[in-house]
Each structure stands twice: as structure tokens, then as C-alpha cells.
Amino acid sequence: MAKRITERQRLAFKLDSLTDSEVKEVLDYISIMESMQRATAAPSAFEDDLIAMLSDAQENQRARQAFEWESVRRNAERRAAAAVPRL
């Protein structure tokens, strides 16, 4: 029974058949893939600082407070509507 080759072995066979310039292009592509993975894996410190600064901004604190008040108001209306006996 023939043993199947793995994807890594298949890639190695294909790399052996490429020219040096084509190998360089493949390496450039791999470098781009790695840099994209690093960018998505760990956000930069600047983004973290910016998000922290914006979340602490007075406008955002006011918006969060208004949202909480609105939630409490809606819950009170629901409770009041549920408490009224229906005829």
C-alpha cells in the first residue's frame, strides 16, 4: 500500500521545482502572512491606550449613565404594566 504524502512534503516538492526568484516570492508571501497574524494576535499598545482614553472620556461616561437610566426606566415600566390587573 502506497503511503500518502503530507501537505508539508507536497510543499517541499513544489519548492524544489521553483526558481530562486519564485522561492523569494513565496518567502515574501509567507512574511506577509506572518506579519498579518502578529497584527491580529496582539493589538498595539497605542490602540489599547486610545481605547482606554476614549472609554474614560466624559462623554462616554455620560452615555453609559444615560443608558443605565433608560434600562432602569424600561424595567420599571414593565413591572408596572405587569402589576396592573387586566379586566
PDB file of N, CA, C and O in Angstrom:
ATOM      1  N   MET A   1       0.833  -1.169   0.000  1.00  0.00           N
ATOM      2  CA  MET A   1       0.000   0.000   0.000  1.00  0.00           C
ATOM      3  C   MET A   1       0.887   1.245   0.000  1.00  0.00           C
ATOM      4  O   MET A   1       1.833   1.336   0.783  1.00  0.00           O
ATOM      5  N   ALA A   2       0.585   2.193  -0.870  1.00  0.00           N
ATOM      6  CA  ALA A   2       1.388   3.399  -1.003  1.00  0.00           C
ATOM      7  C   ALA A   2       1.098   4.349   0.155  1.00  0.00           C
ATOM      8  O   ALA A   2      -0.047   4.502   0.580  1.00  0.00           O
ATOM      9  N   LYS A   3       2.140   4.974   0.646  1.00  0.00           N
ATOM     10  CA  LYS A   3       1.988   5.922   1.741  1.00  0.00           C
ATOM     11  C   LYS A   3       1.706   7.302   1.151  1.00  0.00           C
ATOM     12  O   LYS A   3       2.431   7.755   0.266  1.00  0.00           O
ATOM     13  N   ARG A   4       0.674   7.963   1.626  1.00  0.00           N
ATOM     14  CA  ARG A   4       0.311   9.289   1.108  1.00  0.00           C
ATOM     15  C   ARG A   4       1.274  10.339   1.649  1.00  0.00           C
ATOM     16  O   ARG A   4       1.724  10.255   2.792  1.00  0.00           O
ATOM     17  N   ILE A   5       1.582  11.318   0.823  1.00  0.00           N
ATOM     18  CA  ILE A   5       2.474  12.384   1.280  1.00  0.00           C
ATOM     19  C   ILE A   5       1.656  13.434   2.024  1.00  0.00           C
ATOM     20  O   ILE A   5       0.472  13.634   1.752  1.00  0.00           O
ATOM     21  N   THR A   6       2.308  14.087   2.954  1.00  0.00           N
ATOM     22  CA  THR A   6       1.646  15.134   3.726  1.00  0.00           C
ATOM     23  C   THR A   6       1.694  16.438   2.941  1.00  0.00           C
ATOM     24  O   THR A   6       2.401  16.558   1.940  1.00  0.00           O
ATOM     25  N   GLU A   7       0.928  17.407   3.420  1.00  0.00           N
ATOM     26  CA  GLU A   7       0.920  18.722   2.773  1.00  0.00           C
ATOM     27  C   GLU A   7       2.300  19.371   2.828  1.00  0.00           C
ATOM     28  O   GLU A   7       2.709  20.047   1.884  1.00  0.00           O
ATOM     29  N   ARG A   8       3.009  19.167   3.919  1.00  0.00           N
ATOM     30  CA  ARG A   8       4.359  19.734   4.046  1.00  0.00           C
ATOM     31  C   ARG A   8       5.315  19.116   3.031  1.00  0.00           C
ATOM     32  O   ARG A   8       6.138  19.809   2.433  1.00  0.00           O
ATOM     33  N   GLN A   9       5.196  17.804   2.846  1.00  0.00           N
ATOM     34  CA  GLN A   9       6.049  17.143   1.859  1.00  0.00           C
ATOM     35  C   GLN A   9       5.692  17.610   0.455  1.00  0.00           C
ATOM     36  O   GLN A   9       6.576  17.817  -0.376  1.00  0.00           O
ATOM     37  N   ARG A  10       4.419  17.773   0.193  1.00  0.00           N
ATOM     38  CA  ARG A  10       3.988  18.265  -1.118  1.00  0.00           C
ATOM     39  C   ARG A  10       4.535  19.656  -1.382  1.00  0.00           C
ATOM     40  O   ARG A  10       4.975  19.958  -2.491  1.00  0.00           O
ATOM     41  N   LEU A  11       4.505  20.499  -0.363  1.00  0.00           N
ATOM     42  CA  LEU A  11       5.052  21.852  -0.487  1.00  0.00           C
ATOM     43  C   LEU A  11       6.552  21.804  -0.747  1.00  0.00           C
ATOM     44  O   LEU A  11       7.065  22.557  -1.575  1.00  0.00           O
ATOM     45  N   ALA A  12       7.255  20.923  -0.045  1.00  0.00           N
ATOM     46  CA  ALA A  12       8.707  20.793  -0.245  1.00  0.00           C
ATOM     47  C   ALA A  12       9.022  20.359  -1.670  1.00  0.00           C
ATOM     48  O   ALA A  12       9.974  20.860  -2.270  1.00  0.00           O
ATOM     49  N   PHE A  13       8.241  19.438  -2.221  1.00  0.00           N
ATOM     50  CA  PHE A  13       8.452  19.003  -3.612  1.00  0.00           C
ATOM     51  C   PHE A  13       8.230  20.168  -4.574  1.00  0.00           C
ATOM     52  O   PHE A  13       8.989  20.345  -5.527  1.00  0.00           O
ATOM     53  N   LYS A  14       7.202  20.950  -4.325  1.00  0.00           N
ATOM     54  CA  LYS A  14       6.918  22.084  -5.201  1.00  0.00           C
ATOM     55  C   LYS A  14       8.016  23.140  -5.097  1.00  0.00           C
ATOM     56  O   LYS A  14       8.405  23.734  -6.102  1.00  0.00           O
ATOM     57  N   LEU A  15       8.518  23.375  -3.870  1.00  0.00           N
ATOM     58  CA  LEU A  15       9.595  24.353  -3.698  1.00  0.00           C
ATOM     59  C   LEU A  15      10.855  23.930  -4.446  1.00  0.00           C
ATOM     60  O   LEU A  15      11.578  24.774  -4.976  1.00  0.00           O
ATOM     61  N   ASP A  16      11.117  22.636  -4.488  1.00  0.00           N
ATOM     62  CA  ASP A  16      12.294  22.140  -5.202  1.00  0.00           C
ATOM     63  C   ASP A  16      12.215  22.436  -6.693  1.00  0.00           C
ATOM     64  O   ASP A  16      13.245  22.577  -7.352  1.00  0.00           O
ATOM     65  N   SER A  17      11.017  22.530  -7.223  1.00  0.00           N
ATOM     66  CA  SER A  17      10.878  22.758  -8.665  1.00  0.00           C
ATOM     67  C   SER A  17      10.842  24.243  -9.030  1.00  0.00           C
ATOM     68  O   SER A  17      10.857  24.578 -10.214  1.00  0.00           O
ATOM     69  N   LEU A  18      10.795  25.145  -8.036  1.00  0.00           N
ATOM     70  CA  LEU A  18      10.721  26.579  -8.316  1.00  0.00           C
ATOM     71  C   LEU A  18      12.101  27.180  -8.565  1.00  0.00           C
ATOM     72  O   LEU A  18      13.120  26.655  -8.118  1.00  0.00           O
ATOM     73  N   THR A  19      12.101  28.299  -9.296  1.00  0.00           N
ATOM     74  CA  THR A  19      13.348  29.046  -9.495  1.00  0.00           C
ATOM     75  C   THR A  19      13.639  29.856  -8.239  1.00  0.00           C
ATOM     76  O   THR A  19      12.789  29.977  -7.357  1.00  0.00           O
ATOM     77  N   ASP A  20      14.854  30.412  -8.167  1.00  0.00           N
ATOM     78  CA  ASP A  20      15.223  31.204  -6.995  1.00  0.00           C
ATOM     79  C   ASP A  20      14.321  32.429  -6.830  1.00  0.00           C
ATOM     80  O   ASP A  20      13.962  32.777  -5.705  1.00  0.00           O
ATOM     81  N   SER A  21      13.954  33.078  -7.918  1.00  0.00           N
ATOM     82  CA  SER A  21      13.087  34.255  -7.813  1.00  0.00           C
ATOM     83  C   SER A  21      11.685  33.855  -7.344  1.00  0.00           C
ATOM     84  O   SER A  21      11.051  34.588  -6.584  1.00  0.00           O
ATOM     85  N   GLU A  22      11.206  32.700  -7.794  1.00  0.00           N
ATOM     86  CA  GLU A  22       9.895  32.228  -7.338  1.00  0.00           C
ATOM     87  C   GLU A  22       9.922  31.852  -5.861  1.00  0.00           C
ATOM     88  O   GLU A  22       8.951  32.085  -5.142  1.00  0.00           O
ATOM     89  N   VAL A  23      11.026  31.274  -5.410  1.00  0.00           N
ATOM     90  CA  VAL A  23      11.174  30.953  -3.990  1.00  0.00           C
ATOM     91  C   VAL A  23      11.165  32.230  -3.170  1.00  0.00           C
ATOM     92  O   VAL A  23      10.565  32.277  -2.096  1.00  0.00           O
ATOM     93  N   LYS A  24      11.837  33.282  -3.675  1.00  0.00           N
ATOM     94  CA  LYS A  24      11.851  34.564  -2.974  1.00  0.00           C
ATOM     95  C   LYS A  24      10.430  35.117  -2.864  1.00  0.00           C
ATOM     96  O   LYS A  24      10.064  35.654  -1.819  1.00  0.00           O
ATOM     97  N   GLU A  25       9.619  34.997  -3.927  1.00  0.00           N
ATOM     98  CA  GLU A  25       8.236  35.463  -3.887  1.00  0.00           C
ATOM     99  C   GLU A  25       7.428  34.677  -2.858  1.00  0.00           C
ATOM    100  O   GLU A  25       6.607  35.255  -2.145  1.00  0.00           O
ATOM    101  N   VAL A  26       7.649  33.383  -2.776  1.00  0.00           N
ATOM    102  CA  VAL A  26       6.947  32.560  -1.784  1.00  0.00           C
ATOM    103  C   VAL A  26       7.339  32.997  -0.378  1.00  0.00           C
ATOM    104  O   VAL A  26       6.484  33.094   0.502  1.00  0.00           O
ATOM    105  N   LEU A  27       8.610  33.257  -0.165  1.00  0.00           N
ATOM    106  CA  LEU A  27       9.076  33.709   1.148  1.00  0.00           C
ATOM    107  C   LEU A  27       8.482  35.075   1.494  1.00  0.00           C
ATOM    108  O   LEU A  27       8.122  35.318   2.646  1.00  0.00           O
ATOM    109  N   ASP A  28       8.377  35.965   0.512  1.00  0.00           N
ATOM    110  CA  ASP A  28       7.754  37.273   0.737  1.00  0.00           C
ATOM    111  C   ASP A  28       6.289  37.089   1.147  1.00  0.00           C
ATOM    112  O   ASP A  28       5.801  37.766   2.052  1.00  0.00           O
ATOM    113  N   TYR A  29       5.603  36.178   0.478  1.00  0.00           N
ATOM    114  CA  TYR A  29       4.210  35.905   0.799  1.00  0.00           C
ATOM    115  C   TYR A  29       4.077  35.367   2.225  1.00  0.00           C
ATOM    116  O   TYR A  29       3.178  35.766   2.966  1.00  0.00           O
ATOM    117  N   ILE A  30       4.964  34.473   2.595  1.00  0.00           N
ATOM    118  CA  ILE A  30       4.943  33.917   3.960  1.00  0.00           C
ATOM    119  C   ILE A  30       5.205  35.014   4.978  1.00  0.00           C
ATOM    120  O   ILE A  30       4.588  35.041   6.043  1.00  0.00           O
ATOM    121  N   SER A  31       6.119  35.917   4.654  1.00  0.00           N
ATOM    122  CA  SER A  31       6.415  37.032   5.553  1.00  0.00           C
ATOM    123  C   SER A  31       5.184  37.915   5.757  1.00  0.00           C
ATOM    124  O   SER A  31       4.907  38.359   6.871  1.00  0.00           O
ATOM    125  N   ILE A  32       4.454  38.162   4.676  1.00  0.00           N
ATOM    126  CA  ILE A  32       3.224  38.957   4.783  1.00  0.00           C
ATOM    127  C   ILE A  32       2.210  38.234   5.660  1.00  0.00           C
ATOM    128  O   ILE A  32       1.572  38.857   6.509  1.00  0.00           O
ATOM    129  N   MET A  33       2.055  36.933   5.464  1.00  0.00           N
ATOM    130  CA  MET A  33       1.113  36.157   6.274  1.00  0.00           C
ATOM    131  C   MET A  33       1.490  36.221   7.755  1.00  0.00           C
ATOM    132  O   MET A  33       0.618  36.378   8.609  1.00  0.00           O
ATOM    133  N   GLU A  34       2.772  36.103   8.059  1.00  0.00           N
ATOM    134  CA  GLU A  34       3.219  36.145   9.456  1.00  0.00           C
ATOM    135  C   GLU A  34       2.965  37.508  10.074  1.00  0.00           C
ATOM    136  O   GLU A  34       2.531  37.596  11.223  1.00  0.00           O
ATOM    137  N   SER A  35       3.230  38.576   9.322  1.00  0.00           N
ATOM    138  CA  SER A  35       3.016  39.911   9.876  1.00  0.00           C
ATOM    139  C   SER A  35       1.533  40.169  10.119  1.00  0.00           C
ATOM    140  O   SER A  35       1.172  40.840  11.086  1.00  0.00           O
ATOM    141  N   MET A  36       0.667  39.637   9.243  1.00  0.00           N
ATOM    142  CA  MET A  36      -0.775  39.793   9.455  1.00  0.00           C
ATOM    143  C   MET A  36      -1.222  39.017  10.691  1.00  0.00           C
ATOM    144  O   MET A  36      -2.077  39.487  11.441  1.00  0.00           O
ATOM    145  N   GLN A  37      -0.652  37.836  10.905  1.00  0.00           N
ATOM    146  CA  GLN A  37      -1.001  37.047  12.086  1.00  0.00           C
ATOM    147  C   GLN A  37      -0.565  37.759  13.353  1.00  0.00           C
ATOM    148  O   GLN A  37      -1.296  37.766  14.343  1.00  0.00           O
ATOM    149  N   ARG A  38       0.620  38.360  13.332  1.00  0.00           N
ATOM    150  CA  ARG A  38       1.095  39.093  14.512  1.00  0.00           C
ATOM    151  C   ARG A  38       0.212  40.298  14.789  1.00  0.00           C
ATOM    152  O   ARG A  38      -0.080  40.605  15.945  1.00  0.00           O
ATOM    153  N   ALA A  39      -0.216  40.986  13.728  1.00  0.00           N
ATOM    154  CA  ALA A  39      -1.047  42.177  13.904  1.00  0.00           C
ATOM    155  C   ALA A  39      -2.402  41.825  14.503  1.00  0.00           C
ATOM    156  O   ALA A  39      -2.926  42.575  15.327  1.00  0.00           O
ATOM    157  N   THR A  40      -2.971  40.701  14.101  1.00  0.00           N
ATOM    158  CA  THR A  40      -4.278  40.330  14.647  1.00  0.00           C
ATOM    159  C   THR A  40      -4.159  39.668  16.008  1.00  0.00           C
ATOM    160  O   THR A  40      -5.101  39.717  16.799  1.00  0.00           O
ATOM    161  N   ALA A  41      -3.021  39.050  16.297  1.00  0.00           N
ATOM    162  CA  ALA A  41      -2.857  38.339  17.566  1.00  0.00           C
ATOM    163  C   ALA A  41      -2.684  39.302  18.733  1.00  0.00           C
ATOM    164  O   ALA A  41      -3.238  39.073  19.808  1.00  0.00           O
ATOM    165  N   ALA A  42      -1.928  40.368  18.538  1.00  0.00           N
ATOM    166  CA  ALA A  42      -1.656  41.299  19.633  1.00  0.00           C
ATOM    167  C   ALA A  42      -1.870  42.729  19.165  1.00  0.00           C
ATOM    168  O   ALA A  42      -1.077  43.243  18.376  1.00  0.00           O
ATOM    169  N   PRO A  43      -2.928  43.384  19.638  1.00  0.00           N
ATOM    170  CA  PRO A  43      -3.122  44.779  19.246  1.00  0.00           C
ATOM    171  C   PRO A  43      -2.012  45.639  19.813  1.00  0.00           C
ATOM    172  O   PRO A  43      -1.442  45.333  20.860  1.00  0.00           O
ATOM    173  N   SER A  44      -1.719  46.697  19.123  1.00  0.00           N
ATOM    174  CA  SER A  44      -0.611  47.550  19.556  1.00  0.00           C
ATOM    175  C   SER A  44      -0.956  48.286  20.844  1.00  0.00           C
ATOM    176  O   SER A  44      -2.126  48.447  21.192  1.00  0.00           O
ATOM    177  N   ALA A  45       0.062  48.719  21.528  1.00  0.00           N
ATOM    178  CA  ALA A  45      -0.135  49.437  22.790  1.00  0.00           C
ATOM    179  C   ALA A  45      -0.847  50.754  22.534  1.00  0.00           C
ATOM    180  O   ALA A  45      -1.614  51.218  23.377  1.00  0.00           O
ATOM    181  N   PHE A  46      -0.601  51.364  21.376  1.00  0.00           N
ATOM    182  CA  PHE A  46      -1.269  52.617  21.041  1.00  0.00           C
ATOM    183  C   PHE A  46      -2.777  52.427  21.011  1.00  0.00           C
ATOM    184  O   PHE A  46      -3.516  53.244  21.560  1.00  0.00           O
ATOM    185  N   GLU A  47      -3.238  51.360  20.377  1.00  0.00           N
ATOM    186  CA  GLU A  47      -4.673  51.107  20.303  1.00  0.00           C
ATOM    187  C   GLU A  47      -5.255  50.910  21.698  1.00  0.00           C
ATOM    188  O   GLU A  47      -6.344  51.404  21.992  1.00  0.00           O
ATOM    189  N   ASP A  48      -4.537  50.190  22.559  1.00  0.00           N
ATOM    190  CA  ASP A  48      -5.020  49.975  23.920  1.00  0.00           C
ATOM    191  C   ASP A  48      -5.134  51.297  24.671  1.00  0.00           C
ATOM    192  O   ASP A  48      -6.124  51.535  25.364  1.00  0.00           O
ATOM    193  N   ASP A  49      -4.119  52.161  24.535  1.00  0.00           N
ATOM    194  CA  ASP A  49      -4.145  53.457  25.200  1.00  0.00           C
ATOM    195  C   ASP A  49      -5.280  54.322  24.666  1.00  0.00           C
ATOM    196  O   ASP A  49      -5.966  54.998  25.433  1.00  0.00           O
ATOM    197  N   LEU A  50      -5.474  54.298  23.355  1.00  0.00           N
ATOM    198  CA  LEU A  50      -6.530  55.090  22.745  1.00  0.00           C
ATOM    199  C   LEU A  50      -7.900  54.623  23.224  1.00  0.00           C
ATOM    200  O   LEU A  50      -8.751  55.444  23.568  1.00  0.00           O
ATOM    201  N   ILE A  51      -8.113  53.325  23.247  1.00  0.00           N
ATOM    202  CA  ILE A  51      -9.398  52.790  23.696  1.00  0.00           C
ATOM    203  C   ILE A  51      -9.629  53.118  25.166  1.00  0.00           C
ATOM    204  O   ILE A  51     -10.739  53.482  25.552  1.00  0.00           O
ATOM    205  N   ALA A  52      -8.606  52.995  25.976  1.00  0.00           N
ATOM    206  CA  ALA A  52      -8.740  53.327  27.396  1.00  0.00           C
ATOM    207  C   ALA A  52      -9.068  54.802  27.576  1.00  0.00           C
ATOM    208  O   ALA A  52      -9.914  55.155  28.397  1.00  0.00           O
ATOM    209  N   MET A  53      -8.402  55.667  26.811  1.00  0.00           N
ATOM    210  CA  MET A  53      -8.650  57.102  26.909  1.00  0.00           C
ATOM    211  C   MET A  53     -10.088  57.431  26.496  1.00  0.00           C
ATOM    212  O   MET A  53     -10.769  58.221  27.150  1.00  0.00           O
ATOM    213  N   LEU A  54     -10.538  56.810  25.398  1.00  0.00           N
ATOM    214  CA  LEU A  54     -11.895  57.089  24.931  1.00  0.00           C
ATOM    215  C   LEU A  54     -12.944  56.551  25.894  1.00  0.00           C
ATOM    216  O   LEU A  54     -13.974  57.191  26.103  1.00  0.00           O
ATOM    217  N   SER A  55     -12.701  55.400  26.475  1.00  0.00           N
ATOM    218  CA  SER A  55     -13.690  54.833  27.400  1.00  0.00           C
ATOM    219  C   SER A  55     -13.801  55.652  28.676  1.00  0.00           C
ATOM    220  O   SER A  55     -14.844  55.640  29.330  1.00  0.00           O
ATOM    221  N   ASP A  56     -12.736  56.365  29.039  1.00  0.00           N
ATOM    222  CA  ASP A  56     -12.771  57.205  30.230  1.00  0.00           C
ATOM    223  C   ASP A  56     -13.238  58.622  29.930  1.00  0.00           C
ATOM    224  O   ASP A  56     -13.383  59.432  30.846  1.00  0.00           O
ATOM    225  N   ALA A  57     -13.476  58.932  28.660  1.00  0.00           N
ATOM    226  CA  ALA A  57     -13.899  60.283  28.302  1.00  0.00           C
ATOM    227  C   ALA A  57     -15.239  60.604  28.948  1.00  0.00           C
ATOM    228  O   ALA A  57     -16.079  59.724  29.138  1.00  0.00           O
ATOM    229  N   GLN A  58     -15.426  61.878  29.284  1.00  0.00           N
ATOM    230  CA  GLN A  58     -16.632  62.299  29.987  1.00  0.00           C
ATOM    231  C   GLN A  58     -17.902  62.014  29.173  1.00  0.00           C
ATOM    232  O   GLN A  58     -18.932  61.646  29.737  1.00  0.00           O
ATOM    233  N   GLU A  59     -17.827  62.184  27.853  1.00  0.00           N
ATOM    234  CA  GLU A  59     -18.999  61.923  27.011  1.00  0.00           C
ATOM    235  C   GLU A  59     -19.419  60.459  27.102  1.00  0.00           C
ATOM    236  O   GLU A  59     -20.610  60.153  27.154  1.00  0.00           O
ATOM    237  N   ASN A  60     -18.441  59.560  27.120  1.00  0.00           N
ATOM    238  CA  ASN A  60     -18.758  58.134  27.210  1.00  0.00           C
ATOM    239  C   ASN A  60     -19.318  57.775  28.579  1.00  0.00           C
ATOM    240  O   ASN A  60     -20.201  56.925  28.687  1.00  0.00           O
ATOM    241  N   GLN A  61     -18.814  58.411  29.611  1.00  0.00           N
ATOM    242  CA  GLN A  61     -19.355  58.161  30.943  1.00  0.00           C
ATOM    243  C   GLN A  61     -20.804  58.631  31.021  1.00  0.00           C
ATOM    244  O   GLN A  61     -21.648  57.965  31.621  1.00  0.00           O
ATOM    245  N   ARG A  62     -21.087  59.779  30.413  1.00  0.00           N
ATOM    246  CA  ARG A  62     -22.467  60.286  30.389  1.00  0.00           C
ATOM    247  C   ARG A  62     -23.362  59.350  29.587  1.00  0.00           C
ATOM    248  O   ARG A  62     -24.490  59.066  29.990  1.00  0.00           O
ATOM    249  N   ALA A  63     -22.860  58.872  28.457  1.00  0.00           N
ATOM    250  CA  ALA A  63     -23.658  57.969  27.624  1.00  0.00           C
ATOM    251  C   ALA A  63     -23.957  56.669  28.371  1.00  0.00           C
ATOM    252  O   ALA A  63     -25.073  56.156  28.294  1.00  0.00           O
ATOM    253  N   ARG A  64     -22.974  56.134  29.088  1.00  0.00           N
ATOM    254  CA  ARG A  64     -23.205  54.916  29.869  1.00  0.00           C
ATOM    255  C   ARG A  64     -24.248  55.163  30.947  1.00  0.00           C
ATOM    256  O   ARG A  64     -25.107  54.314  31.189  1.00  0.00           O
ATOM    257  N   GLN A  65     -24.178  56.338  31.605  1.00  0.00           N
ATOM    258  CA  GLN A  65     -25.147  56.661  32.651  1.00  0.00           C
ATOM    259  C   GLN A  65     -26.546  56.791  32.060  1.00  0.00           C
ATOM    260  O   GLN A  65     -27.513  56.296  32.639  1.00  0.00           O
ATOM    261  N   ALA A  66     -26.658  57.449  30.917  1.00  0.00           N
ATOM    262  CA  ALA A  66     -27.970  57.598  30.267  1.00  0.00           C
ATOM    263  C   ALA A  66     -28.518  56.238  29.869  1.00  0.00           C
ATOM    264  O   ALA A  66     -29.718  55.995  30.002  1.00  0.00           O
ATOM    265  N   PHE A  67     -27.666  55.353  29.387  1.00  0.00           N
ATOM    266  CA  PHE A  67     -28.108  54.011  29.015  1.00  0.00           C
ATOM    267  C   PHE A  67     -28.620  53.256  30.239  1.00  0.00           C
ATOM    268  O   PHE A  67     -29.645  52.579  30.167  1.00  0.00           O
ATOM    269  N   GLU A  68     -27.914  53.370  31.357  1.00  0.00           N
ATOM    270  CA  GLU A  68     -28.355  52.721  32.596  1.00  0.00           C
ATOM    271  C   GLU A  68     -29.701  53.276  33.056  1.00  0.00           C
ATOM    272  O   GLU A  68     -30.588  52.518  33.448  1.00  0.00           O
ATOM    273  N   TRP A  69     -29.850  54.600  33.008  1.00  0.00           N
ATOM    274  CA  TRP A  69     -31.124  55.194  33.411  1.00  0.00           C
ATOM    275  C   TRP A  69     -32.256  54.695  32.524  1.00  0.00           C
ATOM    276  O   TRP A  69     -33.340  54.374  33.010  1.00  0.00           O
ATOM    277  N   GLU A  70     -31.997  54.632  31.217  1.00  0.00           N
ATOM    278  CA  GLU A  70     -33.025  54.158  30.281  1.00  0.00           C
ATOM    279  C   GLU A  70     -33.388  52.702  30.565  1.00  0.00           C
ATOM    280  O   GLU A  70     -34.562  52.336  30.503  1.00  0.00           O
ATOM    281  N   SER A  71     -32.411  51.880  30.871  1.00  0.00           N
ATOM    282  CA  SER A  71     -32.674  50.474  31.209  1.00  0.00           C
ATOM    283  C   SER A  71     -33.535  50.368  32.463  1.00  0.00           C
ATOM    284  O   SER A  71     -34.477  49.576  32.503  1.00  0.00           O
ATOM    285  N   VAL A  72     -33.223  51.153  33.478  1.00  0.00           N
ATOM    286  CA  VAL A  72     -33.994  51.142  34.725  1.00  0.00           C
ATOM    287  C   VAL A  72     -35.421  51.607  34.452  1.00  0.00           C
ATOM    288  O   VAL A  72     -36.370  51.023  34.974  1.00  0.00           O
ATOM    289  N   ARG A  73     -35.582  52.655  33.638  1.00  0.00           N
ATOM    290  CA  ARG A  73     -36.916  53.166  33.307  1.00  0.00           C
ATOM    291  C   ARG A  73     -37.748  52.106  32.589  1.00  0.00           C
ATOM    292  O   ARG A  73     -38.922  51.913  32.907  1.00  0.00           O
ATOM    293  N   ARG A  74     -37.135  51.414  31.614  1.00  0.00           N
ATOM    294  CA  ARG A  74     -37.860  50.373  30.878  1.00  0.00           C
ATOM    295  C   ARG A  74     -38.268  49.228  31.802  1.00  0.00           C
ATOM    296  O   ARG A  74     -39.387  48.722  31.716  1.00  0.00           O
ATOM    297  N   ASN A  75     -37.365  48.827  32.674  1.00  0.00           N
ATOM    298  CA  ASN A  75     -37.690  47.749  33.629  1.00  0.00           C
ATOM    299  C   ASN A  75     -38.827  48.163  34.551  1.00  0.00           C
ATOM    300  O   ASN A  75     -39.709  47.353  34.838  1.00  0.00           O
ATOM    301  N   ALA A  76     -38.826  49.420  35.024  1.00  0.00           N
ATOM    302  CA  ALA A  76     -39.892  49.906  35.900  1.00  0.00           C
ATOM    303  C   ALA A  76     -41.221  49.917  35.153  1.00  0.00           C
ATOM    304  O   ALA A  76     -42.254  49.565  35.723  1.00  0.00           O
ATOM    305  N   GLU A  77     -41.205  50.322  33.874  1.00  0.00           N
ATOM    306  CA  GLU A  77     -42.444  50.321  33.095  1.00  0.00           C
ATOM    307  C   GLU A  77     -42.974  48.898  32.917  1.00  0.00           C
ATOM    308  O   GLU A  77     -44.182  48.674  32.999  1.00  0.00           O
ATOM    309  N   ARG A  78     -42.090  47.946  32.677  1.00  0.00           N
ATOM    310  CA  ARG A  78     -42.514  46.551  32.519  1.00  0.00           C
ATOM    311  C   ARG A  78     -43.134  46.021  33.807  1.00  0.00           C
ATOM    312  O   ARG A  78     -44.167  45.353  33.778  1.00  0.00           O
ATOM    313  N   ARG A  79     -42.491  46.324  34.944  1.00  0.00           N
ATOM    314  CA  ARG A  79     -43.022  45.865  36.217  1.00  0.00           C
ATOM    315  C   ARG A  79     -44.382  46.497  36.514  1.00  0.00           C
ATOM    316  O   ARG A  79     -45.289  45.834  37.017  1.00  0.00           O
ATOM    317  N   ALA A  80     -44.510  47.771  36.200  1.00  0.00           N
ATOM    318  CA  ALA A  80     -45.775  48.466  36.432  1.00  0.00           C
ATOM    319  C   ALA A  80     -46.880  47.897  35.538  1.00  0.00           C
ATOM    320  O   ALA A  80     -48.021  47.737  35.970  1.00  0.00           O
ATOM    321  N   ALA A  81     -46.523  47.596  34.288  1.00  0.00           N
ATOM    322  CA  ALA A  81     -47.521  47.027  33.370  1.00  0.00           C
ATOM    323  C   ALA A  81     -47.920  45.635  33.811  1.00  0.00           C
ATOM    324  O   ALA A  81     -49.074  45.242  33.639  1.00  0.00           O
ATOM    325  N   ALA A  82     -46.989  44.881  34.377  1.00  0.00           N
ATOM    326  CA  ALA A  82     -47.297  43.526  34.843  1.00  0.00           C
ATOM    327  C   ALA A  82     -48.129  43.542  36.115  1.00  0.00           C
ATOM    328  O   ALA A  82     -48.881  42.601  36.370  1.00  0.00           O
ATOM    329  N   ALA A  83     -48.007  44.599  36.920  1.00  0.00           N
ATOM    330  CA  ALA A  83     -48.714  44.684  38.195  1.00  0.00           C
ATOM    331  C   ALA A  83     -50.172  45.128  38.010  1.00  0.00           C
ATOM    332  O   ALA A  83     -51.007  44.870  38.877  1.00  0.00           O
ATOM    333  N   VAL A  84     -50.479  45.778  36.910  1.00  0.00           N
ATOM    334  CA  VAL A  84     -51.842  46.254  36.683  1.00  0.00           C
ATOM    335  C   VAL A  84     -52.731  45.051  36.353  1.00  0.00           C
ATOM    336  O   VAL A  84     -52.445  44.289  35.430  1.00  0.00           O
ATOM    337  N   PRO A  85     -53.822  44.894  37.129  1.00  0.00           N
ATOM    338  CA  PRO A  85     -54.725  43.752  36.837  1.00  0.00           C
ATOM    339  C   PRO A  85     -55.487  43.996  35.536  1.00  0.00           C
ATOM    340  O   PRO A  85     -55.952  45.104  35.266  1.00  0.00           O
ATOM    341  N   ARG A  86     -55.598  42.967  34.764  1.00  0.00           N
ATOM    342  CA  ARG A  86     -56.300  43.071  33.483  1.00  0.00           C
ATOM    343  C   ARG A  86     -57.755  42.658  33.687  1.00  0.00           C
ATOM    344  O   ARG A  86     -58.063  41.709  34.408  1.00  0.00           O
ATOM    345  N   LEU A  87     -58.613  43.388  33.042  1.00  0.00           N
ATOM    346  CA  LEU A  87     -60.047  43.113  33.176  1.00  0.00           C
ATOM    347  C   LEU A  87     -60.564  42.235  32.100  1.00  0.00           C
ATOM    348  O   LEU A  87     -61.753  41.917  32.081  1.00  0.00           O
TER     349      LEU A  87
END
